[in-house]
Amino acid sequence: MSAADPGVQIEKRKQALDAYLVARGEDGFRVESRTNTHAVITRTGLIAGLLQRVGIDVRKRQVISVDEHGTVTARPAEPVRW
C-alpha cells in the first residue's frame, strides 16, 4: 500500500476488515462496535448465552484490528463490565 494516498490505504484496510468480519459472522460472531480499522466481536447464540449464565464464558469477545499493511489481527477483549 502506498503511504502517499491515505484514503486508498484506509479503504484497503476497511475491505480487509469487512472480509474478516464476514468470515467470523459465518462462525457465529456478531459485531459489537466498529470503525474503519478496528472492531469488537462476540459469539452469539442460545447455547453461548446459556453457558455464560452458568459461569462458562464461551462468548470470547475479541478486538480485531487491521494494520497499515492490511494484516488482520485478533486479540482477546476485556470482559464487559456492567
C-alpha positions as CSV (number, residue, x, y, z in Angstrom):
1,M,0.0,0.0,0.0
2,S,1.1,3.5,-0.8
3,A,1.6,5.9,2.1
4,A,1.1,8.7,-0.5
5,D,-2.7,8.2,-0.6
6,P,-4.1,7.8,2.9
7,G,-7.7,7.5,1.5
8,V,-6.7,4.4,-0.6
9,Q,-4.9,2.9,2.4
10,I,-7.9,3.3,4.7
11,E,-10.2,1.8,2.1
12,K,-8.0,-1.2,1.7
13,R,-7.8,-1.6,5.5
14,K,-11.6,-1.3,5.6
15,Q,-12.0,-4.0,2.9
16,A,-9.7,-6.4,4.8
17,L,-11.7,-5.9,8.0
18,D,-15.0,-6.4,6.1
19,A,-13.8,-9.7,4.7
20,Y,-12.6,-10.9,8.1
21,L,-15.9,-9.9,9.8
22,V,-18.0,-11.7,7.2
23,A,-16.0,-14.9,7.8
24,R,-16.3,-14.6,11.5
25,G,-20.0,-13.9,11.2
26,E,-20.4,-17.3,9.5
27,D,-18.7,-18.8,12.6
28,G,-21.4,-17.3,14.9
29,F,-19.8,-14.0,15.9
30,R,-21.5,-10.6,15.7
31,V,-20.1,-7.1,15.7
32,E,-20.4,-5.1,18.9
33,S,-18.7,-2.0,17.7
34,R,-16.6,-1.0,14.6
35,T,-14.5,1.7,12.9
36,N,-12.8,1.5,9.6
37,T,-9.8,-0.3,11.1
38,H,-11.0,-1.9,14.3
39,A,-13.9,-3.9,15.6
40,V,-15.1,-5.7,18.7
41,I,-16.8,-9.0,18.1
42,T,-18.5,-11.6,20.3
43,R,-20.1,-15.0,19.8
44,T,-23.9,-15.1,19.7
45,G,-26.5,-17.8,20.1
46,L,-28.6,-19.5,22.6
47,I,-26.0,-22.0,23.7
48,A,-23.4,-19.3,24.3
49,G,-25.9,-17.4,26.3
50,L,-26.9,-20.3,28.5
51,L,-23.3,-21.4,29.1
52,Q,-22.5,-17.8,30.2
53,R,-25.3,-17.9,32.7
54,V,-23.9,-21.0,34.4
55,G,-20.4,-19.4,34.6
56,I,-18.8,-20.7,31.4
57,D,-17.9,-17.8,29.1
58,V,-17.8,-19.1,25.6
59,R,-18.6,-15.7,24.0
60,K,-14.9,-14.9,23.6
61,R,-15.0,-11.2,22.8
62,Q,-12.2,-10.2,20.5
63,V,-10.7,-7.0,19.4
64,I,-10.0,-7.1,15.6
65,S,-7.6,-4.6,14.0
66,V,-6.0,-4.1,10.6
67,D,-2.6,-2.6,10.3
68,E,-1.2,-0.3,7.6
69,H,-0.2,-3.4,5.5
70,G,-3.7,-4.9,5.6
71,T,-2.8,-7.6,8.1
72,V,-5.8,-8.5,10.3
73,T,-5.1,-9.5,13.9
74,A,-7.4,-10.6,16.7
75,R,-6.7,-10.5,20.4
76,P,-8.9,-11.2,23.5
77,A,-11.0,-8.2,24.6
78,E,-11.6,-7.1,28.1
79,P,-14.7,-8.5,29.7
80,V,-17.8,-6.3,29.6
81,R,-18.2,-4.6,33.0
82,W,-21.7,-3.6,33.9
